[in-house]
Amino acid sequence: MTTYVTALRHDLNVVSRLKRSVRSNPLTWYAAAALLGLLLSTISLRRRKVVVKGRGSHSERPKQAGGAALALTALKFALDLAKPSLMRWVYDRLGARASAAHARRS
């Protein structure tokens, strides 16, 4: 009976059998993964078009949203450029306060 249990465990150990199969035939597995990825990327998901009916003209909102997006992009770009200077300023300010506090304690 132990022989049957060992054989059953070997047959049910899918992870080790899969690893062994990938190691012995890597090109086949990579090709199958690439083909599956290609098939999944070409499947077009049917999305429903949602039409929102509201009162008045909404033609001004997209223009405002576009302007806000441009402003936020410009602000992020400016902050990214100024980050080293800002960090140095904060470091100097906190360093001066920390050294003054340390001098008072001594």
C-alpha positions as CSV (number, residue, x, y, z in Angstrom):
1,M,0.0,0.0,0.0
2,T,2.9,2.4,0.7
3,T,4.0,2.0,-2.9
4,Y,0.6,3.1,-4.1
5,V,0.6,6.1,-1.8
6,T,4.1,7.1,-2.9
7,A,3.0,6.8,-6.6
8,L,-0.1,8.8,-5.9
9,R,1.9,11.6,-4.2
10,H,4.3,11.6,-7.1
11,D,1.4,11.9,-9.6
12,L,-0.4,14.6,-7.6
13,N,2.8,16.8,-7.1
14,V,1.9,19.1,-10.0
15,V,4.4,21.8,-9.0
16,S,7.5,19.7,-9.3
17,R,6.3,18.1,-12.5
18,L,5.6,21.5,-14.0
19,K,9.0,22.8,-12.9
20,R,10.7,19.8,-14.4
21,S,8.8,20.2,-17.7
22,V,9.7,23.9,-18.0
23,R,13.4,23.1,-17.3
24,S,13.5,20.3,-19.9
25,N,11.5,22.3,-22.6
26,P,11.9,26.0,-22.0
27,L,11.5,27.1,-25.6
28,T,8.1,25.4,-25.9
29,W,6.9,27.0,-22.7
30,Y,8.2,30.5,-23.6
31,A,6.6,30.2,-27.1
32,A,3.3,29.1,-25.5
33,A,3.4,32.0,-23.0
34,A,4.1,34.5,-25.8
35,L,1.3,33.1,-27.9
36,L,-1.1,33.3,-25.0
37,G,-0.1,36.9,-24.2
38,L,-0.6,37.8,-27.9
39,L,-4.1,36.2,-27.9
40,L,-5.1,37.9,-24.7
41,S,-3.9,41.3,-25.9
42,T,-5.9,41.0,-29.2
43,I,-9.2,40.1,-27.5
44,S,-11.2,43.3,-27.5
45,L,-13.2,43.9,-24.4
46,R,-16.6,45.1,-25.2
47,R,-17.2,48.1,-23.1
48,R,-20.5,49.8,-22.8
49,K,-20.6,53.4,-23.8
50,V,-22.1,55.5,-21.0
51,V,-24.0,58.6,-22.0
52,V,-24.7,61.1,-19.3
53,K,-27.5,63.4,-20.0
54,G,-27.5,66.5,-17.9
55,R,-28.8,70.0,-17.8
56,G,-27.1,72.8,-19.7
57,S,-23.9,72.8,-21.7
58,H,-20.9,70.9,-20.4
59,S,-18.5,72.1,-23.1
60,E,-16.6,74.2,-20.6
61,R,-15.7,71.3,-18.2
62,P,-13.3,69.4,-20.5
63,K,-11.4,72.7,-21.2
64,Q,-11.1,73.3,-17.5
65,A,-10.0,69.7,-16.8
66,G,-7.4,70.0,-19.6
67,G,-6.1,73.3,-18.1
68,A,-5.9,71.8,-14.7
69,A,-4.0,68.8,-16.0
70,L,-1.5,71.1,-17.7
71,A,-1.1,73.2,-14.6
72,L,-0.5,70.1,-12.4
73,T,2.0,68.7,-14.9
74,A,3.9,72.0,-15.0
75,L,3.9,72.1,-11.1
76,K,5.2,68.6,-10.8
77,F,8.0,69.3,-13.4
78,A,8.9,72.5,-11.5
79,L,9.0,70.7,-8.1
80,D,11.1,67.8,-9.6
81,L,13.6,70.4,-10.8
82,A,13.6,72.3,-7.5
83,K,13.7,69.2,-5.2
84,P,17.5,69.1,-4.6
85,S,17.5,72.8,-3.7
86,L,14.5,72.4,-1.4
87,M,16.0,69.4,0.3
88,R,19.2,71.2,0.9
89,W,17.4,74.2,2.4
90,V,15.3,71.9,4.7
91,Y,18.5,70.1,5.7
92,D,20.3,73.3,6.5
93,R,17.3,74.6,8.5
94,L,16.9,71.4,10.5
95,G,20.6,71.0,10.9
96,A,20.9,74.5,12.4
97,R,18.0,73.9,14.8
98,A,19.4,70.5,15.8
99,S,22.9,71.9,16.5
100,A,21.4,74.8,18.5
101,A,19.3,72.5,20.5
102,H,22.3,70.2,21.1
103,A,24.4,73.3,22.2
104,R,21.7,74.3,24.7
105,R,21.6,70.8,26.2
106,S,25.4,70.7,26.8
